[in-house]
């Protein structure tokens, strides 16, 4: 399990941070501390960078609300505002879109399963 801390340069208070865990495609996890104003796109970019994915449009981060409904994390909104009433910020990195013509995928890492992405 990897522990990362994402900090905005303008805010240094630990009281402004929340803990979250992102479960990856291979069931490993990334635990991180994020600022209250960290947007979903920042978290998605970080996870995609872990896999060196360039075609990020096919992937997303999903969470389950207290009513057991699944939602995709909106990249343009702060993570904290989307998961407002949850104590544990646990999310999953998932395939969001499957292309109609997989042959047109440009990156080999995206189109072919590897040991990292299964």
N, CA, C and O atoms as CSV, one atom per row, in Angstrom:
chain,resi,resn,atom,element,x,y,z
A,1,UNK,N,N,0.853,-1.160,0.000
A,1,UNK,CA,C,0.000,0.000,0.000
A,1,UNK,C,C,0.905,1.231,0.000
A,1,UNK,O,O,1.852,1.322,0.781
A,2,UNK,N,N,0.600,2.164,-0.879
A,2,UNK,CA,C,1.388,3.379,-1.009
A,2,UNK,C,C,0.679,4.520,-0.299
A,2,UNK,O,O,-0.543,4.645,-0.384
A,3,UNK,N,N,1.436,5.347,0.396
A,3,UNK,CA,C,0.862,6.501,1.083
A,3,UNK,C,C,1.398,7.760,0.426
A,3,UNK,O,O,2.609,7.970,0.363
A,4,UNK,N,N,0.507,8.583,-0.056
A,4,UNK,CA,C,0.882,9.826,-0.708
A,4,UNK,C,C,0.160,10.975,-0.048
A,4,UNK,O,O,-0.907,10.798,0.539
A,5,UNK,N,N,0.743,12.149,-0.144
A,5,UNK,CA,C,0.103,13.344,0.397
A,5,UNK,C,C,0.046,14.385,-0.703
A,5,UNK,O,O,1.077,14.793,-1.236
A,6,UNK,N,N,-1.158,14.813,-1.039
A,6,UNK,CA,C,-1.351,15.855,-2.035
A,6,UNK,C,C,-1.630,17.142,-1.291
A,6,UNK,O,O,-2.582,17.208,-0.513
A,7,UNK,N,N,-0.826,18.163,-1.511
A,7,UNK,CA,C,-1.004,19.418,-0.801
A,7,UNK,C,C,-1.042,20.575,-1.768
A,7,UNK,O,O,-0.276,20.634,-2.730
A,8,UNK,N,N,-1.932,21.476,-1.502
A,8,UNK,CA,C,-1.948,22.734,-2.239
A,8,UNK,C,C,-0.868,23.611,-1.627
A,8,UNK,O,O,-0.728,23.649,-0.405
A,9,UNK,N,N,-0.095,24.324,-2.456
A,9,UNK,CA,C,0.962,25.155,-1.893
A,9,UNK,C,C,0.448,26.257,-0.974
A,9,UNK,O,O,1.180,26.713,-0.096
A,10,UNK,N,N,-0.787,26.691,-1.158
A,10,UNK,CA,C,-1.320,27.801,-0.375
A,10,UNK,C,C,-1.826,27.385,1.008
A,10,UNK,O,O,-1.967,28.231,1.890
A,11,UNK,N,N,-2.096,26.108,1.203
A,11,UNK,CA,C,-2.668,25.657,2.470
A,11,UNK,C,C,-1.726,24.643,3.104
A,11,UNK,O,O,-1.383,23.638,2.482
A,12,UNK,N,N,-1.311,24.903,4.332
A,12,UNK,CA,C,-0.390,23.977,4.978
A,12,UNK,C,C,-0.980,23.323,6.219
A,12,UNK,O,O,-0.298,22.530,6.869
A,13,UNK,N,N,-2.186,23.622,6.557
A,13,UNK,CA,C,-2.805,23.093,7.766
A,13,UNK,C,C,-3.240,21.643,7.577
A,13,UNK,O,O,-3.929,21.313,6.612
A,14,UNK,N,N,-2.829,20.777,8.513
A,14,UNK,CA,C,-3.244,19.377,8.449
A,14,UNK,C,C,-4.739,19.234,8.685
A,14,UNK,O,O,-5.330,18.235,8.276
A,15,UNK,N,N,-5.364,20.208,9.335
A,15,UNK,CA,C,-6.806,20.159,9.574
A,15,UNK,C,C,-7.583,20.246,8.266
A,15,UNK,O,O,-8.753,19.866,8.218
A,16,UNK,N,N,-6.953,20.736,7.211
A,16,UNK,CA,C,-7.609,20.856,5.912
A,16,UNK,C,C,-7.489,19.576,5.088
A,16,UNK,O,O,-7.989,19.524,3.964
A,17,UNK,N,N,-6.837,18.545,5.622
A,17,UNK,CA,C,-6.614,17.314,4.879
A,17,UNK,C,C,-7.569,16.212,5.313
A,17,UNK,O,O,-7.998,16.159,6.466
A,18,UNK,N,N,-7.894,15.334,4.371
A,18,UNK,CA,C,-8.700,14.148,4.656
A,18,UNK,C,C,-7.989,12.936,4.057
A,18,UNK,O,O,-7.277,13.047,3.058
A,19,UNK,N,N,-8.192,11.797,4.676
A,19,UNK,CA,C,-7.587,10.558,4.199
A,19,UNK,C,C,-8.507,9.885,3.191
A,19,UNK,O,O,-9.726,9.869,3.364
A,20,UNK,N,N,-7.920,9.331,2.140
A,20,UNK,CA,C,-8.724,8.560,1.197
A,20,UNK,C,C,-7.911,7.381,0.682
A,20,UNK,O,O,-6.680,7.388,0.714
A,21,UNK,N,N,-8.625,6.380,0.209
A,21,UNK,CA,C,-8.014,5.182,-0.348
A,21,UNK,C,C,-8.620,4.940,-1.715
A,21,UNK,O,O,-9.837,5.005,-1.885
A,22,UNK,N,N,-7.760,4.658,-2.696
A,22,UNK,CA,C,-8.227,4.326,-4.044
A,22,UNK,C,C,-7.794,2.896,-4.326
A,22,UNK,O,O,-6.602,2.590,-4.318
A,23,UNK,N,N,-8.765,2.017,-4.575
A,23,UNK,CA,C,-8.490,0.623,-4.913
A,23,UNK,C,C,-8.245,0.550,-6.416
A,23,UNK,O,O,-9.067,1.009,-7.209
A,24,UNK,N,N,-7.118,-0.023,-6.799
A,24,UNK,CA,C,-6.724,-0.085,-8.199
A,24,UNK,C,C,-7.279,-1.328,-8.888
A,24,UNK,O,O,-7.914,-2.167,-8.248
A,25,UNK,N,N,-7.041,-1.441,-10.177
A,25,UNK,CA,C,-7.585,-2.546,-10.968
A,25,UNK,C,C,-7.069,-3.908,-10.516
A,25,UNK,O,O,-7.764,-4.913,-10.665
A,26,UNK,N,N,-5.871,-3.949,-9.971
A,26,UNK,CA,C,-5.301,-5.220,-9.510
A,26,UNK,C,C,-5.578,-5.468,-8.023
A,26,UNK,O,O,-4.958,-6.341,-7.415
A,27,UNK,N,N,-6.501,-4.708,-7.441
A,27,UNK,CA,C,-6.905,-4.791,-6.034
A,27,UNK,C,C,-5.865,-4.263,-5.050
A,27,UNK,O,O,-6.062,-4.361,-3.839
A,28,UNK,N,N,-4.768,-3.707,-5.545
A,28,UNK,CA,C,-3.859,-3.017,-4.633
A,28,UNK,C,C,-4.493,-1.665,-4.315
A,28,UNK,O,O,-5.469,-1.271,-4.954
A,29,UNK,N,N,-3.954,-0.968,-3.349
A,29,UNK,CA,C,-4.555,0.298,-2.925
A,29,UNK,C,C,-3.517,1.399,-2.826
A,29,UNK,O,O,-2.347,1.153,-2.534
A,30,UNK,N,N,-3.966,2.607,-3.073
A,30,UNK,CA,C,-3.167,3.802,-2.836
A,30,UNK,C,C,-3.896,4.569,-1.740
A,30,UNK,O,O,-5.060,4.934,-1.900
A,31,UNK,N,N,-3.212,4.812,-0.635
A,31,UNK,CA,C,-3.780,5.646,0.422
A,31,UNK,C,C,-3.142,7.010,0.310
A,31,UNK,O,O,-1.938,7.128,0.084
A,32,UNK,N,N,-3.943,8.029,0.466
A,32,UNK,CA,C,-3.406,9.377,0.328
A,32,UNK,C,C,-4.145,10.344,1.236
A,32,UNK,O,O,-5.243,10.076,1.722
A,33,UNK,N,N,-3.509,11.451,1.434
A,33,UNK,CA,C,-4.082,12.546,2.194
A,33,UNK,C,C,-4.299,13.674,1.195
A,33,UNK,O,O,-3.353,14.122,0.547
A,34,UNK,N,N,-5.538,14.134,1.067
A,34,UNK,CA,C,-5.848,15.180,0.088
A,34,UNK,C,C,-6.383,16.421,0.795
A,34,UNK,O,O,-6.935,16.341,1.893
A,35,UNK,N,N,-6.212,17.547,0.157
A,35,UNK,CA,C,-6.772,18.794,0.664
A,35,UNK,C,C,-8.283,18.778,0.447
A,35,UNK,O,O,-8.783,18.066,-0.423
A,36,UNK,N,N,-8.995,19.551,1.227
A,36,UNK,CA,C,-10.450,19.623,1.088
A,36,UNK,C,C,-10.878,20.179,-0.261
A,36,UNK,O,O,-11.996,19.927,-0.709
A,37,UNK,N,N,-10.000,20.933,-0.914
A,37,UNK,CA,C,-10.360,21.504,-2.215
A,37,UNK,C,C,-9.786,20.728,-3.403
A,37,UNK,O,O,-9.884,21.189,-4.541
A,38,UNK,N,N,-9.187,19.551,-3.155
A,38,UNK,CA,C,-8.629,18.740,-4.241
A,38,UNK,C,C,-9.751,18.244,-5.144
A,38,UNK,O,O,-10.721,17.645,-4.680
A,39,UNK,N,N,-9.606,18.500,-6.425
A,39,UNK,CA,C,-10.634,18.091,-7.391
A,39,UNK,C,C,-10.404,16.657,-7.847
A,39,UNK,O,O,-9.294,16.129,-7.776
A,40,UNK,N,N,-11.477,16.047,-8.313
A,40,UNK,CA,C,-11.421,14.668,-8.777
A,40,UNK,C,C,-10.397,14.447,-9.871
A,40,UNK,O,O,-9.781,13.383,-9.929
A,41,UNK,N,N,-10.200,15.433,-10.746
A,41,UNK,CA,C,-9.251,15.290,-11.854
A,41,UNK,C,C,-7.824,15.090,-11.349
A,41,UNK,O,O,-7.056,14.325,-11.932
A,42,UNK,N,N,-7.475,15.773,-10.273
A,42,UNK,CA,C,-6.134,15.633,-9.710
A,42,UNK,C,C,-5.903,14.200,-9.241
A,42,UNK,O,O,-4.843,13.624,-9.487
A,43,UNK,N,N,-6.893,13.630,-8.567
A,43,UNK,CA,C,-6.794,12.260,-8.078
A,43,UNK,C,C,-6.749,11.275,-9.244
A,43,UNK,O,O,-5.943,10.344,-9.235
A,44,UNK,N,N,-7.605,11.472,-10.247
A,44,UNK,CA,C,-7.619,10.606,-11.429
A,44,UNK,C,C,-6.283,10.677,-12.166
A,44,UNK,O,O,-5.742,9.646,-12.567
A,45,UNK,N,N,-5.752,11.871,-12.346
A,45,UNK,CA,C,-4.457,12.030,-13.020
A,45,UNK,C,C,-3.359,11.286,-12.274
A,45,UNK,O,O,-2.505,10.644,-12.885
A,46,UNK,N,N,-3.388,11.378,-10.956
A,46,UNK,CA,C,-2.360,10.703,-10.168
A,46,UNK,C,C,-2.429,9.186,-10.359
A,46,UNK,O,O,-1.401,8.537,-10.555
A,47,UNK,N,N,-3.622,8.630,-10.302
A,47,UNK,CA,C,-3.770,7.183,-10.464
A,47,UNK,C,C,-3.352,6.764,-11.875
A,47,UNK,O,O,-2.665,5.756,-12.040
A,48,UNK,N,N,-3.754,7.521,-12.883
A,48,UNK,CA,C,-3.357,7.211,-14.266
A,48,UNK,C,C,-1.840,7.290,-14.421
A,48,UNK,O,O,-1.252,6.506,-15.165
A,49,UNK,N,N,-1.215,8.216,-13.736
A,49,UNK,CA,C,0.245,8.324,-13.793
A,49,UNK,C,C,0.920,7.117,-13.149
A,49,UNK,O,O,2.016,6.735,-13.560
A,50,UNK,N,N,0.286,6.510,-12.146
A,50,UNK,CA,C,0.828,5.294,-11.531
A,50,UNK,C,C,0.965,4.189,-12.574
A,50,UNK,O,O,1.902,3.393,-12.519
A,51,UNK,N,N,0.028,4.140,-13.527
A,51,UNK,CA,C,0.036,3.134,-14.591
A,51,UNK,C,C,0.695,3.644,-15.866
A,51,UNK,O,O,0.815,2.896,-16.836
A,52,UNK,N,N,1.120,4.893,-15.884
A,52,UNK,CA,C,1.669,5.542,-17.087
A,52,UNK,C,C,0.652,5.542,-18.227
A,52,UNK,O,O,1.018,5.370,-19.389
A,53,UNK,N,N,-0.613,5.733,-17.895
A,53,UNK,CA,C,-1.674,5.773,-18.906
A,53,UNK,C,C,-1.749,7.156,-19.528
A,53,UNK,O,O,-1.783,8.166,-18.824
A,54,UNK,N,N,-1.776,7.194,-20.849
A,54,UNK,CA,C,-1.931,8.464,-21.544
A,54,UNK,C,C,-3.375,8.667,-21.983
A,54,UNK,O,O,-3.844,9.802,-22.068
A,55,UNK,N,N,-4.079,7.583,-22.262
A,55,UNK,CA,C,-5.473,7.677,-22.709
A,55,UNK,C,C,-6.390,7.539,-21.496
A,55,UNK,O,O,-6.997,6.493,-21.267
A,56,UNK,N,N,-6.471,8.606,-20.740
A,56,UNK,CA,C,-7.190,8.611,-19.470
A,56,UNK,C,C,-8.707,8.623,-19.636
A,56,UNK,O,O,-9.437,8.348,-18.683
A,57,UNK,N,N,-9.181,8.935,-20.829
A,57,UNK,CA,C,-10.624,9.073,-21.046
A,57,UNK,C,C,-11.401,7.782,-20.819
A,57,UNK,O,O,-12.610,7.827,-20.593
A,58,UNK,N,N,-10.738,6.644,-20.873
A,58,UNK,CA,C,-11.425,5.363,-20.707
A,58,UNK,C,C,-11.604,4.976,-19.238
A,58,UNK,O,O,-12.280,3.992,-18.938
A,59,UNK,N,N,-11.014,5.727,-18.335
A,59,UNK,CA,C,-10.991,5.353,-16.927
A,59,UNK,C,C,-11.632,6.416,-16.046
A,59,UNK,O,O,-11.764,7.574,-16.441
A,60,UNK,N,N,-12.023,6.008,-14.861
A,60,UNK,CA,C,-12.608,6.939,-13.911
A,60,UNK,C,C,-12.464,6.395,-12.501
A,60,UNK,O,O,-11.984,5.280,-12.294
A,61,UNK,N,N,-12.883,7.191,-11.545
A,61,UNK,CA,C,-12.874,6.775,-10.144
A,61,UNK,C,C,-14.320,6.739,-9.677
A,61,UNK,O,O,-15.074,7.698,-9.842
A,62,UNK,N,N,-14.684,5.616,-9.094
A,62,UNK,CA,C,-16.067,5.402,-8.677
A,62,UNK,C,C,-16.130,5.243,-7.157
A,62,UNK,O,O,-15.202,4.733,-6.530
A,63,UNK,N,N,-17.241,5.690,-6.585
A,63,UNK,CA,C,-17.456,5.510,-5.149
A,63,UNK,C,C,-18.902,5.089,-4.922
A,63,UNK,O,O,-19.752,5.242,-5.799
A,64,UNK,N,N,-19.167,4.559,-3.738
A,64,UNK,CA,C,-20.507,4.109,-3.361
A,64,UNK,C,C,-20.990,5.012,-2.235
A,64,UNK,O,O,-20.290,5.204,-1.242
A,65,UNK,N,N,-22.201,5.571,-2.395
A,65,UNK,CA,C,-22.740,6.468,-1.369
A,65,UNK,C,C,-23.383,5.654,-0.240
A,65,UNK,O,O,-23.494,4.434,-0.354
A,66,UNK,N,N,-23.808,6.307,0.848
A,66,UNK,CA,C,-24.402,5.584,1.980
A,66,UNK,C,C,-25.651,4.766,1.617
A,66,UNK,O,O,-25.991,3.816,2.321
A,67,UNK,N,N,-26.330,5.128,0.529
A,67,UNK,CA,C,-27.509,4.368,0.086
A,67,UNK,C,C,-27.126,3.236,-0.863
A,67,UNK,O,O,-27.992,2.633,-1.496
A,68,UNK,N,N,-25.834,2.950,-0.961
A,68,UNK,CA,C,-25.289,1.871,-1.801
A,68,UNK,C,C,-25.432,2.138,-3.297
A,68,UNK,O,O,-25.431,1.202,-4.097
A,69,UNK,N,N,-25.556,3.402,-3.678
A,69,UNK,CA,C,-25.600,3.784,-5.094
A,69,UNK,C,C,-24.180,4.092,-5.567
A,69,UNK,O,O,-23.405,4.738,-4.862
A,70,UNK,N,N,-23.856,3.623,-6.760
A,70,UNK,CA,C,-22.529,3.886,-7.329
A,70,UNK,C,C,-22.544,5.189,-8.110
A,70,UNK,O,O,-23.503,5.498,-8.817
A,71,UNK,N,N,-21.458,5.949,-7.969
A,71,UNK,CA,C,-21.316,7.225,-8.679
A,71,UNK,C,C,-19.893,7.342,-9.209
A,71,UNK,O,O,-18.947,6.859,-8.588
A,72,UNK,N,N,-19.754,7.985,-10.358
A,72,UNK,CA,C,-18.434,8.334,-10.868
A,72,UNK,C,C,-18.028,9.651,-10.235
A,72,UNK,O,O,-18.831,10.580,-10.158
A,73,UNK,N,N,-16.799,9.734,-9.788
A,73,UNK,CA,C,-16.268,10.970,-9.237
A,73,UNK,C,C,-16.193,12.003,-10.358
A,73,UNK,O,O,-15.593,11.749,-11.402
A,74,UNK,N,N,-16.796,13.154,-10.143
A,74,UNK,CA,C,-16.774,14.230,-11.141
A,74,UNK,C,C,-15.403,14.892,-11.086
A,74,UNK,O,O,-15.017,15.425,-10.046
A,75,UNK,N,N,-14.659,14.865,-12.201
A,75,UNK,CA,C,-13.307,15.431,-12.184
A,75,UNK,C,C,-13.264,16.935,-11.941
A,75,UNK,O,O,-12.235,17.458,-11.513
A,76,UNK,N,N,-14.355,17.633,-12.205
A,76,UNK,CA,C,-14.348,19.094,-12.073
A,76,UNK,C,C,-14.753,19.584,-10.682
A,76,UNK,O,O,-14.692,20.784,-10.412
A,77,UNK,N,N,-15.161,18.677,-9.804
A,77,UNK,CA,C,-15.619,19.070,-8.467
A,77,UNK,C,C,-14.680,18.538,-7.386
A,77,UNK,O,O,-14.023,17.516,-7.582
A,78,UNK,N,N,-14.616,19.231,-6.240
A,78,UNK,CA,C,-13.798,18.732,-5.129
A,78,UNK,C,C,-14.297,17.365,-4.649
A,78,UNK,O,O,-15.501,17.124,-4.569
A,79,UNK,N,N,-13.361,16.489,-4.337
A,79,UNK,CA,C,-13.681,15.137,-3.869
A,79,UNK,C,C,-14.543,15.205,-2.615
A,79,UNK,O,O,-15.538,14.488,-2.509
A,80,UNK,N,N,-14.172,16.059,-1.667
A,80,UNK,CA,C,-14.869,16.152,-0.380
A,80,UNK,C,C,-16.340,16.520,-0.564
A,80,UNK,O,O,-17.196,15.982,0.139
A,81,UNK,N,N,-16.647,17.414,-1.480
A,81,UNK,CA,C,-18.041,17.824,-1.685
A,81,UNK,C,C,-18.879,16.713,-2.306
A,81,UNK,O,O,-20.092,16.667,-2.099
A,82,UNK,N,N,-18.252,15.821,-3.060
A,82,UNK,CA,C,-18.996,14.728,-3.680
A,82,UNK,C,C,-19.254,13.589,-2.703
A,82,UNK,O,O,-20.249,12.875,-2.828
A,83,UNK,N,N,-18.377,13.419,-1.749
A,83,UNK,CA,C,-18.496,12.319,-0.790
A,83,UNK,C,C,-18.851,12.857,0.587
A,83,UNK,O,O,-18.388,12.329,1.598
A,84,UNK,N,N,-19.656,13.890,0.634
A,84,UNK,CA,C,-19.901,14.685,1.829
A,84,UNK,C,C,-20.221,13.937,3.108
A,84,UNK,O,O,-19.640,14.266,4.142
A,85,UNK,N,N,-21.090,12.968,3.106
A,85,UNK,CA,C,-21.484,12.373,4.387
A,85,UNK,C,C,-20.772,11.056,4.679
A,85,UNK,O,O,-21.225,10.290,5.529
A,86,UNK,N,N,-19.695,10.785,4.008
A,86,UNK,CA,C,-19.006,9.525,4.246
A,86,UNK,C,C,-17.815,9.729,5.166
A,86,UNK,O,O,-17.100,10.726,5.065
A,87,UNK,N,N,-17.610,8.781,6.058
A,87,UNK,CA,C,-16.467,8.826,6.966
A,87,UNK,C,C,-15.215,8.329,6.250
A,87,UNK,O,O,-14.196,9.018,6.225
A,88,UNK,N,N,-15.291,7.144,5.675
A,88,UNK,CA,C,-14.142,6.562,4.977
A,88,UNK,C,C,-14.222,6.933,3.501
A,88,UNK,O,O,-15.192,6.605,2.817
A,89,UNK,N,N,-13.208,7.607,3.030
A,89,UNK,CA,C,-13.160,7.991,1.623
A,89,UNK,C,C,-12.489,6.855,0.858
A,89,UNK,O,O,-11.278,6.870,0.638
A,90,UNK,N,N,-13.288,5.872,0.459
A,90,UNK,CA,C,-12.774,4.732,-0.285
A,90,UNK,C,C,-13.387,4.755,-1.669
A,90,UNK,O,O,-14.606,4.809,-1.829
A,91,UNK,N,N,-12.514,4.714,-2.670
A,91,UNK,CA,C,-12.954,4.792,-4.064
A,91,UNK,C,C,-12.277,3.690,-4.858
A,91,UNK,O,O,-11.324,3.067,-4.390
A,92,UNK,N,N,-12.775,3.456,-6.062
A,92,UNK,CA,C,-12.208,2.433,-6.934
A,92,UNK,C,C,-11.870,3.021,-8.296
A,92,UNK,O,O,-12.673,3.745,-8.884
A,93,UNK,N,N,-10.687,2.709,-8.792
A,93,UNK,CA,C,-10.270,3.088,-10.140
A,93,UNK,C,C,-10.823,2.022,-11.073
A,93,UNK,O,O,-10.534,0.838,-10.898
A,94,UNK,N,N,-11.612,2.425,-12.058
A,94,UNK,CA,C,-12.295,1.470,-12.932
A,94,UNK,C,C,-12.262,1.914,-14.385
A,94,UNK,O,O,-12.009,3.076,-14.700
A,95,UNK,N,N,-12.527,0.943,-15.264
A,95,UNK,CA,C,-12.699,1.255,-16.682
A,95,UNK,C,C,-14.070,1.889,-16.811
A,95,UNK,O,O,-15.066,1.299,-16.392
A,96,UNK,N,N,-14.135,3.070,-17.381
A,96,UNK,CA,C,-15.391,3.805,-17.499
A,96,UNK,C,C,-16.033,3.610,-18.867
A,96,UNK,O,O,-17.253,3.484,-18.975
A,97,UNK,N,N,-15.215,3.586,-19.901
A,97,UNK,CA,C,-15.716,3.429,-21.265
A,97,UNK,C,C,-14.925,2.345,-21.973
A,97,UNK,O,O,-13.712,2.229,-21.800
A,98,UNK,N,N,-15.619,1.561,-22.766
A,98,UNK,CA,C,-14.978,0.588,-23.632
A,98,UNK,C,C,-15.138,1.101,-25.058
A,98,UNK,O,O,-16.260,1.359,-25.491
A,99,UNK,N,N,-14.048,1.253,-25.791
A,99,UNK,CA,C,-14.166,1.779,-27.155
A,99,UNK,C,C,-14.887,0.801,-28.072
A,99,UNK,O,O,-14.769,-0.414,-27.909
A,100,UNK,N,N,-15.630,1.331,-29.033
A,100,UNK,CA,C,-16.329,0.479,-29.994
A,100,UNK,C,C,-15.340,-0.259,-30.883
A,100,UNK,O,O,-15.589,-1.394,-31.290
A,101,UNK,N,N,-14.230,0.381,-31.179
A,101,UNK,CA,C,-13.212,-0.235,-32.022
A,101,UNK,C,C,-11.879,-0.228,-31.277
A,101,UNK,O,O,-11.093,0.708,-31.426
A,102,UNK,N,N,-11.617,-1.263,-30.475
A,102,UNK,CA,C,-10.388,-1.296,-29.677
A,102,UNK,C,C,-9.110,-1.181,-30.511
A,102,UNK,O,O,-8.073,-0.763,-29.997
A,103,UNK,N,N,-9.176,-1.541,-31.772
A,103,UNK,CA,C,-7.998,-1.469,-32.641
A,103,UNK,C,C,-7.513,-0.028,-32.811
A,103,UNK,O,O,-6.353,0.203,-33.153
A,104,UNK,N,N,-8.403,0.940,-32.571
A,104,UNK,CA,C,-8.043,2.344,-32.744
A,104,UNK,C,C,-7.375,2.959,-31.515
A,104,UNK,O,O,-6.976,4.123,-31.547
A,105,UNK,N,N,-7.254,2.200,-30.448
A,105,UNK,CA,C,-6.572,2.716,-29.264
A,105,UNK,C,C,-5.105,2.904,-29.607
A,105,UNK,O,O,-4.462,2.004,-30.146
A,106,UNK,N,N,-4.591,4.063,-29.297
A,106,UNK,CA,C,-3.232,4.430,-29.699
A,106,UNK,C,C,-2.163,3.837,-28.795
A,106,UNK,O,O,-1.119,3.401,-29.280
A,107,UNK,N,N,-2.401,3.814,-27.514
A,107,UNK,CA,C,-1.386,3.362,-26.569
A,107,UNK,C,C,-1.476,1.859,-26.341
A,107,UNK,O,O,-2.548,1.340,-26.032
A,108,UNK,N,N,-0.373,1.172,-26.489
A,108,UNK,CA,C,-0.330,-0.270,-26.288
A,108,UNK,C,C,-0.708,-0.637,-24.861
A,108,UNK,O,O,-1.381,-1.643,-24.636
A,109,UNK,N,N,-0.280,0.171,-23.893
A,109,UNK,CA,C,-0.578,-0.098,-22.487
A,109,UNK,C,C,-2.078,-0.077,-22.222
A,109,UNK,O,O,-2.570,-0.836,-21.387
A,110,UNK,N,N,-2.805,0.781,-22.920
A,110,UNK,CA,C,-4.253,0.870,-22.740
A,110,UNK,C,C,-4.964,-0.291,-23.421
A,110,UNK,O,O,-5.954,-0.799,-22.894
A,111,UNK,N,N,-4.478,-0.720,-24.584
A,111,UNK,CA,C,-5.192,-1.716,-25.378
A,111,UNK,C,C,-4.903,-3.149,-24.982
A,111,UNK,O,O,-5.748,-4.019,-25.192
A,112,UNK,N,N,-3.747,-3.423,-24.420
A,112,UNK,CA,C,-3.401,-4.790,-24.069
A,112,UNK,C,C,-3.228,-4.917,-22.569
A,112,UNK,O,O,-2.521,-4.118,-21.954
A,113,UNK,N,N,-3.876,-5.929,-21.966
A,113,UNK,CA,C,-3.688,-6.131,-20.527
A,113,UNK,C,C,-2.228,-6.446,-20.226
A,113,UNK,O,O,-1.589,-7.216,-20.944
A,114,UNK,N,N,-1.721,-5.865,-19.194
A,114,UNK,CA,C,-0.360,-6.162,-18.748
A,114,UNK,C,C,-0.442,-6.689,-17.328
A,114,UNK,O,O,-1.530,-6.817,-16.768
A,115,UNK,N,N,0.692,-6.991,-16.755
A,115,UNK,CA,C,0.688,-7.450,-15.367
A,115,UNK,C,C,0.235,-6.340,-14.432
A,115,UNK,O,O,-0.314,-6.614,-13.365
A,116,UNK,N,N,0.461,-5.078,-14.826
A,116,UNK,CA,C,0.057,-3.954,-13.980
A,116,UNK,C,C,-1.438,-3.714,-14.043
A,116,UNK,O,O,-2.061,-3.433,-13.018
A,117,UNK,N,N,-2.024,-3.817,-15.222
A,117,UNK,CA,C,-3.440,-3.494,-15.386
A,117,UNK,C,C,-4.191,-4.753,-15.754
A,117,UNK,O,O,-4.189,-5.165,-16.914
A,118,UNK,N,N,-4.818,-5.352,-14.799
A,118,UNK,CA,C,-5.621,-6.545,-15.051
A,118,UNK,C,C,-6.884,-6.439,-14.246
A,118,UNK,O,O,-7.726,-7.336,-14.296
